[in-house]
Amino acid sequence: MKIAFYSMGTNKKIRWESFEVDDPVDCRNCDCCILQIENEDELTGEQIEKIRQISFDLCKMGKELHIITESDSFSEGYIHDVEGGKYDAKTIARHWLSQITLSPEADTVILVDCDRTLSVGADSTHIAFDYWKKDIAAFFHIYRDGFFSTYQAAKAADIAARENLFTDECISYVSGKIQLNSALIDDLKSQQRVQILPITAGNAKIWELVLHKAGLDVTVPDTGMLMSEAVKYYVCRMLQESGHIVMAIGDSPLDIPMMIQSNRAYVISNKGKRDYMERVLKKYRHIHCLSYCRYHYPDVHCATGIDPVTVIAPLVNSKEAELIGQSKSSAKLCGRQLRNVHGEIGGLLARKINEDFPDTEFYVVVILRSGLMLGLSIADHFDCPILFCSVDKEPYWISGMQEDEKLSDKTPILVDGVINTGETLGKVSRLPFSVTPVAVTGVLSCGSSLCCPGKVYAARLSSVYYGDSDARKPVIDTSDRLYNLFSEMDE
């Protein structure tokens, strides 16, 4: 067995043997790759990201970067065990998959992280330490700098075993203390033709007990807490290689390789990790960073594929992101100022649509009232026809659509200012268009549920759900703010 030993010494450069390593391809002839970081080193954010990128690149090559952050008896034994093949991430992933029975009726499998994704607040391991009144500092030290290699997972499992942490008594206590992310749990329970596969670096018995109590009949495979980012990546990849579509849901850097490999992913990120997760993942179009949503995400289904929503707020530069923020009611813009903001946001949305649909001829359908300024701007960008849709009463109608045969081979862009429940846009999108429409909105509510034939573009996501009248009373309607019509206060 060939092993590439890296070290990060006082010069803070990653070295392999005596040569600086810039490209992990240098390790393609090695079976294992170990990076040892000296205790006294304080890594910069740039160095940590470089290590994470090397780790992910090695995953794609079928290898794992074992990151060792101290020199002690455990690390010495660990390196010996790595040489013996004990901690092979692919083997652990196969063991994980061997514990589940995949449903032949499921079109998609959902790999969902447990702690701080299916739950809020402290994770199960922290609650267990608190139960025993033990100092968790050693546990935090293992994961310093946010590294999640199998070494960290193995050492954490070793501590848990030596401390006899997860007794039946402790498991019962912790399972009663976990606060579930009820919105996500309810959404998973409502899914059709999917199989939920919880994947956790925590205690599997705790999570199986918690999820069964919540009404989710799932198996939570147990790997003895040996769950690194490489293991999650290989579980995802092996499921895809067996012909499954994989949706991944997670909250932390541990989940990043799994989400990048998946067919579609949702980030449910807490405030502390939001900036990092969005910065790393914004370039991946199949990953939706929903950190603004307070543990909710919109339930949007698209007939043309499994990637229906593009939110541009995480994809734009800081100045453009600030512009999008000015559309919020908290910015207190009204009238001409807000109309100008909506117009500029329409241009940002049009630019993204143009990137995804080059050489496409469009026409714009504005859903009155709040979509007007966005729609005018988008129509200006494409220099295309613009029609207006009235939704005051049913059946909905679009001015001039039936009479204009020139529109029959063009793609309609349906524009609504705000999607709250998704009901209005869903009905409009089902009108008899000759070409599958694209839908655009300034704000997509995390509580919305929308079935649409084509893609949906949103400037930003909102954690506010206006589906119930009580939530709408203190808020001034977007249209009223746009046109200085403050006659109604119940939207």
PLY file of the C-alpha trace (Angstrom):
ply
format ascii 1.0
element vertex 491
property float x
property float y
property float z
element edge 490
property int vertex1
property int vertex2
end_header
0.00 0.00 0.00
1.34 3.43 -0.96
0.54 6.31 1.36
1.10 10.00 0.65
2.05 11.76 3.88
1.45 15.48 3.83
2.52 17.82 6.57
1.69 21.42 7.31
4.62 22.75 9.31
5.54 26.16 10.62
5.90 27.55 7.09
2.19 26.77 6.66
2.71 25.16 3.25
1.28 21.76 2.47
4.16 19.41 1.59
4.37 15.83 0.41
7.68 14.25 1.23
10.02 17.16 0.41
8.04 18.73 -2.40
5.27 21.29 -2.18
1.94 19.91 -3.37
-0.26 22.22 -5.42
-2.38 19.60 -7.13
-3.81 16.46 -5.45
-3.40 14.62 -8.76
0.13 13.96 -7.42
-1.55 11.37 -5.18
-3.21 9.34 -7.91
-0.76 6.45 -7.43
-1.26 6.39 -3.66
-3.87 4.33 -1.84
-4.20 6.71 1.11
-3.43 10.37 1.76
-2.73 11.67 5.26
-2.33 15.34 6.16
-0.80 16.05 9.57
-1.29 19.56 10.95
0.92 20.66 13.81
-0.92 21.79 16.94
0.62 25.25 17.05
-0.44 26.14 13.54
-3.21 28.67 13.16
-4.64 28.16 9.71
-6.03 31.00 7.63
-9.42 30.73 5.98
-7.68 30.44 2.61
-5.57 27.51 3.82
-8.60 25.72 5.27
-10.48 26.13 2.00
-7.49 24.79 0.06
-7.40 21.70 2.28
-11.14 21.19 1.83
-10.80 21.50 -1.95
-7.98 18.93 -1.96
-10.15 16.65 0.17
-13.06 16.92 -2.27
-10.82 16.44 -5.31
-9.44 13.27 -3.75
-12.99 12.04 -3.08
-13.71 12.30 -6.80
-10.56 10.25 -7.43
-11.86 7.53 -5.07
-9.59 8.48 -2.17
-9.89 10.25 1.16
-7.70 12.87 2.80
-7.24 11.81 6.44
-6.65 15.04 8.41
-4.80 14.49 11.70
-4.72 17.52 13.98
-2.52 16.20 16.82
0.23 13.67 17.52
-0.77 11.20 20.23
-1.20 7.49 20.80
-4.59 7.48 19.08
-3.24 9.12 15.91
-0.34 6.67 15.78
-2.72 3.75 16.03
-5.05 5.36 13.52
-2.30 5.66 10.87
-1.48 1.98 11.43
-5.16 1.08 10.99
-5.39 3.19 7.83
-2.52 1.15 6.39
-4.51 -1.97 7.25
-7.61 -0.66 5.45
-9.77 -0.34 8.58
-10.89 3.22 7.89
-11.69 3.06 4.19
-14.54 5.51 3.50
-15.93 3.47 0.62
-16.08 0.35 2.81
-17.90 2.31 5.54
-20.33 3.66 2.92
-21.08 0.14 1.66
-21.69 -0.97 5.24
-24.09 1.97 5.66
-25.99 1.04 2.51
-26.15 -2.65 3.48
-28.39 -1.73 6.41
-31.22 -0.29 4.30
-33.69 -1.77 1.84
-34.28 0.54 -1.10
-37.91 0.82 -2.21
-38.52 -0.10 -5.86
-41.41 2.40 -5.91
-39.27 5.42 -5.01
-38.26 7.69 -7.90
-35.92 9.69 -5.66
-34.02 9.08 -2.44
-33.52 11.94 0.01
-30.26 11.84 1.94
-30.95 14.10 4.89
-28.56 15.04 7.66
-29.98 14.79 11.18
-28.45 17.08 13.81
-29.24 20.76 13.11
-30.96 19.84 9.85
-33.82 17.65 11.05
-33.45 19.38 14.40
-32.87 22.88 15.73
-30.68 23.99 18.61
-28.03 21.73 20.19
-27.23 18.45 18.47
-27.69 15.05 20.10
-24.03 14.55 21.08
-23.91 17.90 22.88
-27.10 17.01 24.78
-25.52 13.66 25.79
-22.43 15.40 27.17
-24.68 17.79 29.06
-26.66 14.85 30.49
-23.52 13.33 31.95
-22.21 16.80 32.98
-19.01 16.14 31.02
-16.73 18.74 29.47
-17.29 18.81 25.71
-14.13 20.83 25.03
-12.20 17.74 23.94
-14.92 16.96 21.42
-14.75 20.47 19.99
-10.96 20.26 19.77
-11.19 17.20 17.51
-13.19 19.20 14.99
-11.17 22.39 15.27
-11.01 24.34 12.02
-14.10 22.44 10.89
-12.32 19.36 9.50
-14.51 16.28 9.02
-12.23 13.47 7.88
-12.63 9.90 9.10
-9.90 10.62 11.65
-12.13 13.15 13.42
-15.09 10.77 13.27
-13.02 7.85 14.59
-11.58 9.84 17.49
-15.04 11.17 18.41
-16.36 7.59 18.41
-13.43 6.53 20.59
-14.27 9.21 23.17
-17.95 8.25 23.14
-17.05 4.59 23.69
-14.52 5.26 26.46
-16.93 7.58 28.25
-19.75 5.05 27.82
-21.72 8.02 26.56
-24.74 6.50 24.86
-26.34 4.20 27.41
-30.00 3.28 27.06
-30.76 5.79 29.82
-28.88 8.56 28.00
-30.48 7.70 24.65
-33.94 7.98 26.22
-33.05 11.36 27.77
-31.50 12.83 24.60
-34.33 11.67 22.34
-36.77 13.58 24.55
-34.68 16.76 24.39
-34.16 17.02 20.63
-36.20 19.85 19.11
-37.27 18.80 15.64
-37.41 21.06 12.63
-41.16 20.55 12.36
-41.58 22.25 8.97
-38.99 20.00 7.34
-40.34 16.89 9.07
-43.87 17.68 7.86
-42.59 18.25 4.34
-40.73 14.93 4.29
-43.82 13.13 5.56
-45.87 14.60 2.71
-43.50 13.49 -0.07
-44.75 10.92 -2.57
-42.65 8.29 -4.38
-39.50 9.20 -2.45
-37.52 7.31 0.16
-36.14 9.19 3.17
-32.63 8.11 4.17
-31.41 9.89 7.34
-27.60 10.00 7.43
-25.96 11.05 10.67
-22.55 11.33 12.29
-24.36 11.14 15.62
-25.98 8.22 17.38
-28.20 6.23 15.01
-30.34 4.71 17.79
-31.29 8.15 19.07
-32.31 9.38 15.65
-34.28 6.28 14.70
-36.21 6.60 17.97
-36.85 10.33 17.47
-37.98 9.98 13.85
-40.27 7.03 14.58
-41.95 9.11 17.29
-42.37 11.90 14.72
-44.17 9.54 12.33
-41.32 8.84 9.88
-40.93 5.09 9.36
-37.23 5.11 8.47
-34.08 3.12 9.12
-31.08 5.07 10.41
-27.96 3.02 9.59
-25.33 2.73 12.32
-21.64 2.99 11.44
-20.46 3.49 15.01
-20.34 7.27 14.48
-17.70 6.83 11.77
-19.22 9.39 9.46
-16.91 11.72 7.55
-17.69 13.96 4.61
-16.05 11.31 2.38
-18.43 8.62 3.66
-21.45 10.83 2.95
-20.06 11.57 -0.52
-19.63 7.86 -1.33
-23.10 6.95 -0.04
-24.54 9.55 -2.44
-22.35 8.43 -5.33
-23.09 4.71 -4.80
-26.84 5.41 -4.75
-26.50 7.27 -8.07
-24.41 4.48 -9.57
-27.22 2.06 -8.70
-29.64 4.22 -10.73
-31.20 6.46 -8.07
-31.83 10.20 -8.21
-30.46 11.69 -5.00
-31.66 14.83 -3.23
-29.39 15.90 -0.37
-30.32 18.13 2.57
-27.75 19.34 5.08
-26.52 22.26 7.14
-22.74 22.15 7.54
-19.39 21.76 5.76
-19.60 18.04 6.58
-22.43 17.83 4.03
-20.77 19.82 1.22
-19.27 16.93 -0.84
-22.55 14.99 -0.59
-24.54 18.04 -1.76
-22.17 18.78 -4.65
-22.38 15.17 -5.83
-26.20 15.00 -5.49
-28.69 15.66 -8.27
-30.28 18.39 -6.18
-29.54 19.81 -2.74
-30.93 22.14 -0.11
-28.79 23.92 2.47
-30.61 24.58 5.70
-27.89 26.66 7.28
-27.83 28.41 10.61
-26.63 31.99 10.86
-23.09 31.16 11.92
-22.39 29.07 8.81
-24.51 30.97 6.32
-21.85 33.12 4.68
-19.37 30.29 4.27
-21.91 27.80 2.89
-23.35 30.28 0.40
-19.92 31.42 -0.76
-18.74 27.85 -1.37
-21.93 26.51 -2.94
-23.31 29.43 -4.94
-21.56 28.30 -8.14
-23.50 25.00 -8.15
-26.85 25.56 -9.84
-28.42 22.41 -8.40
-27.81 23.55 -4.81
-30.23 25.97 -3.20
-28.84 27.90 -0.23
-31.88 28.53 1.91
-30.23 29.91 5.01
-32.62 32.85 5.16
-35.60 30.56 5.57
-35.50 29.68 9.26
-35.60 25.96 8.55
-38.26 26.15 5.84
-37.92 25.72 2.12
-40.50 26.05 -0.65
-42.10 22.91 -2.01
-41.77 23.48 -5.75
-42.27 20.75 -8.35
-41.33 21.12 -12.00
-42.47 18.87 -14.84
-39.27 19.37 -16.84
-36.74 18.10 -14.31
-35.64 18.09 -10.67
-34.04 21.55 -10.50
-37.00 23.94 -10.69
-35.88 26.96 -8.65
-33.02 29.41 -9.13
-32.62 32.10 -6.46
-30.27 34.85 -7.63
-29.60 36.59 -4.28
-26.69 34.24 -3.39
-25.33 34.39 -6.96
-24.87 38.14 -7.41
-22.17 40.53 -6.20
-22.46 42.46 -2.93
-23.80 45.63 -4.57
-26.51 43.70 -6.42
-27.35 41.74 -3.25
-27.79 45.05 -1.42
-30.14 46.18 -4.21
-32.25 43.04 -3.80
-32.36 43.71 -0.04
-33.91 47.12 -0.70
-37.07 45.37 -1.95
-37.81 44.10 1.57
-40.56 45.83 3.51
-38.03 46.50 6.27
-36.18 48.86 3.87
-39.32 51.06 3.95
-39.08 52.12 0.32
-42.30 53.12 -1.43
-43.46 54.67 -4.66
-40.88 55.70 -7.26
-37.91 54.52 -5.18
-39.31 51.01 -4.84
-40.41 50.93 -8.49
-36.85 51.79 -9.55
-35.50 49.00 -7.33
-37.94 46.48 -8.84
-36.92 47.63 -12.31
-33.23 46.99 -11.59
-34.01 43.62 -10.01
-35.95 42.71 -13.15
-32.76 43.34 -15.13
-30.80 40.99 -12.84
-33.41 38.27 -13.26
-33.48 38.75 -17.04
-29.71 38.45 -17.19
-29.82 35.10 -15.40
-32.62 33.83 -17.64
-30.60 34.87 -20.68
-27.61 32.85 -19.39
-29.75 29.73 -18.99
-31.80 30.17 -22.19
-29.46 31.66 -24.81
-30.86 32.36 -28.27
-34.45 32.02 -27.01
-37.26 34.33 -28.09
-39.53 35.42 -25.25
-42.63 37.36 -24.48
-43.56 38.58 -21.01
-46.84 37.97 -19.20
-47.23 40.30 -16.19
-49.49 39.08 -13.41
-51.07 42.29 -12.17
-50.42 44.24 -9.95
-47.14 43.62 -8.18
-45.35 42.05 -11.15
-45.63 45.16 -13.34
-42.25 46.82 -12.75
-40.35 43.53 -12.86
-42.15 42.55 -16.07
-41.53 45.89 -17.79
-37.83 45.66 -17.01
-37.56 42.06 -18.24
-39.41 42.95 -21.44
-37.02 45.87 -21.98
-34.02 43.59 -21.49
-35.21 41.16 -24.17
-36.96 43.84 -26.27
-39.93 41.51 -26.47
-43.76 41.77 -26.41
-45.50 42.21 -23.07
-49.00 41.02 -22.12
-51.02 41.47 -18.93
-52.83 38.85 -16.87
-55.74 39.76 -14.64
-56.29 37.51 -11.61
-59.06 39.50 -9.91
-61.52 36.76 -10.68
-61.55 33.37 -12.38
-61.17 32.27 -15.08
-57.90 34.16 -15.46
-57.31 35.80 -18.81
-54.31 37.25 -20.65
-54.78 40.25 -22.90
-54.00 39.54 -26.54
-52.53 36.04 -26.16
-55.11 34.27 -28.30
-55.11 36.90 -31.03
-51.34 37.09 -31.62
-50.16 34.07 -33.64
-46.60 35.46 -33.62
-46.33 34.43 -29.98
-47.02 30.75 -30.63
-43.35 29.79 -31.04
-41.99 32.08 -28.31
-41.37 31.20 -24.65
-43.60 33.03 -22.16
-42.05 34.54 -19.01
-44.72 34.71 -16.30
-43.92 37.51 -13.85
-45.42 37.87 -10.37
-44.07 40.28 -7.76
-44.48 37.92 -4.80
-45.27 34.19 -4.59
-46.89 33.55 -1.22
-48.86 30.30 -1.38
-48.07 29.58 -5.05
-51.75 29.16 -5.91
-52.03 32.12 -8.32
-48.91 31.38 -10.35
-49.81 27.69 -10.42
-53.15 28.46 -12.05
-51.66 30.93 -14.53
-48.92 28.49 -15.54
-51.58 25.92 -16.44
-53.21 28.20 -19.02
-52.92 26.87 -22.62
-49.43 28.12 -23.57
-47.95 26.61 -26.72
-44.42 26.64 -25.18
-43.52 25.71 -21.60
-43.37 28.97 -19.64
-40.62 30.29 -17.37
-41.84 31.82 -14.09
-40.23 34.82 -12.38
-40.87 36.45 -9.03
-39.23 39.05 -6.84
-39.92 37.14 -3.62
-40.55 33.41 -3.13
-42.06 32.54 0.24
-40.61 29.52 2.00
-44.12 28.38 2.81
-45.22 28.22 -0.81
-46.24 25.04 -2.58
-46.12 25.32 -6.34
-46.55 22.92 -9.24
-45.34 24.47 -12.46
-44.36 23.11 -15.88
-41.11 25.08 -16.22
-38.34 26.74 -14.20
-38.92 29.35 -11.51
-36.55 32.29 -10.95
-36.71 34.32 -7.73
-34.73 37.37 -6.67
-34.79 36.28 -3.03
-36.42 33.93 -0.58
-38.52 35.07 2.36
-38.97 33.23 5.66
-42.40 34.90 6.02
-45.40 32.86 4.90
-48.55 34.86 4.16
-50.74 31.84 3.55
-52.68 32.45 6.71
-54.52 35.73 7.24
-53.16 36.30 10.75
-49.60 36.53 9.42
-50.63 39.09 6.80
-52.32 41.73 8.96
-49.33 43.84 10.05
-47.71 43.92 6.59
-48.38 46.42 3.82
-48.95 44.73 0.47
-46.11 45.00 -2.08
-48.43 46.56 -4.66
-49.54 49.21 -2.18
-45.93 50.08 -1.49
-45.10 50.17 -5.21
-47.93 52.51 -6.14
-48.50 54.40 -2.85
-51.92 52.81 -2.38
-52.15 52.31 1.37
-55.82 51.47 1.47
-55.37 47.89 2.67
-53.33 46.63 5.60
-54.35 42.97 5.61
-51.82 41.58 3.12
0 1
1 2
2 3
3 4
4 5
5 6
6 7
7 8
8 9
9 10
10 11
11 12
12 13
13 14
14 15
15 16
16 17
17 18
18 19
19 20
20 21
21 22
22 23
23 24
24 25
25 26
26 27
27 28
28 29
29 30
30 31
31 32
32 33
33 34
34 35
35 36
36 37
37 38
38 39
39 40
40 41
41 42
42 43
43 44
44 45
45 46
46 47
47 48
48 49
49 50
50 51
51 52
52 53
53 54
54 55
55 56
56 57
57 58
58 59
59 60
60 61
61 62
62 63
63 64
64 65
65 66
66 67
67 68
68 69
69 70
70 71
71 72
72 73
73 74
74 75
75 76
76 77
77 78
78 79
79 80
80 81
81 82
82 83
83 84
84 85
85 86
86 87
87 88
88 89
89 90
90 91
91 92
92 93
93 94
94 95
95 96
96 97
97 98
98 99
99 100
100 101
101 102
102 103
103 104
104 105
105 106
106 107
107 108
108 109
109 110
110 111
111 112
112 113
113 114
114 115
115 116
116 117
117 118
118 119
119 120
120 121
121 122
122 123
123 124
124 125
125 126
126 127
127 128
128 129
129 130
130 131
131 132
132 133
133 134
134 135
135 136
136 137
137 138
138 139
139 140
140 141
141 142
142 143
143 144
144 145
145 146
146 147
147 148
148 149
149 150
150 151
151 152
152 153
153 154
154 155
155 156
156 157
157 158
158 159
159 160
160 161
161 162
162 163
163 164
164 165
165 166
166 167
167 168
168 169
169 170
170 171
171 172
172 173
173 174
174 175
175 176
176 177
177 178
178 179
179 180
180 181
181 182
182 183
183 184
184 185
185 186
186 187
187 188
188 189
189 190
190 191
191 192
192 193
193 194
194 195
195 196
196 197
197 198
198 199
199 200
200 201
201 202
202 203
203 204
204 205
205 206
206 207
207 208
208 209
209 210
210 211
211 212
212 213
213 214
214 215
215 216
216 217
217 218
218 219
219 220
220 221
221 222
222 223
223 224
224 225
225 226
226 227
227 228
228 229
229 230
230 231
231 232
232 233
233 234
234 235
235 236
236 237
237 238
238 239
239 240
240 241
241 242
242 243
243 244
244 245
245 246
246 247
247 248
248 249
249 250
250 251
251 252
252 253
253 254
254 255
255 256
256 257
257 258
258 259
259 260
260 261
261 262
262 263
263 264
264 265
265 266
266 267
267 268
268 269
269 270
270 271
271 272
272 273
273 274
274 275
275 276
276 277
277 278
278 279
279 280
280 281
281 282
282 283
283 284
284 285
285 286
286 287
287 288
288 289
289 290
290 291
291 292
292 293
293 294
294 295
295 296
296 297
297 298
298 299
299 300
300 301
301 302
302 303
303 304
304 305
305 306
306 307
307 308
308 309
309 310
310 311
311 312
312 313
313 314
314 315
315 316
316 317
317 318
318 319
319 320
320 321
321 322
322 323
323 324
324 325
325 326
326 327
327 328
328 329
329 330
330 331
331 332
332 333
333 334
334 335
335 336
336 337
337 338
338 339
339 340
340 341
341 342
342 343
343 344
344 345
345 346
346 347
347 348
348 349
349 350
350 351
351 352
352 353
353 354
354 355
355 356
356 357
357 358
358 359
359 360
360 361
361 362
362 363
363 364
364 365
365 366
366 367
367 368
368 369
369 370
370 371
371 372
372 373
373 374
374 375
375 376
376 377
377 378
378 379
379 380
380 381
381 382
382 383
383 384
384 385
385 386
386 387
387 388
388 389
389 390
390 391
391 392
392 393
393 394
394 395
395 396
396 397
397 398
398 399
399 400
400 401
401 402
402 403
403 404
404 405
405 406
406 407
407 408
408 409
409 410
410 411
411 412
412 413
413 414
414 415
415 416
416 417
417 418
418 419
419 420
420 421
421 422
422 423
423 424
424 425
425 426
426 427
427 428
428 429
429 430
430 431
431 432
432 433
433 434
434 435
435 436
436 437
437 438
438 439
439 440
440 441
441 442
442 443
443 444
444 445
445 446
446 447
447 448
448 449
449 450
450 451
451 452
452 453
453 454
454 455
455 456
456 457
457 458
458 459
459 460
460 461
461 462
462 463
463 464
464 465
465 466
466 467
467 468
468 469
469 470
470 471
471 472
472 473
473 474
474 475
475 476
476 477
477 478
478 479
479 480
480 481
481 482
482 483
483 484
484 485
485 486
486 487
487 488
488 489
489 490
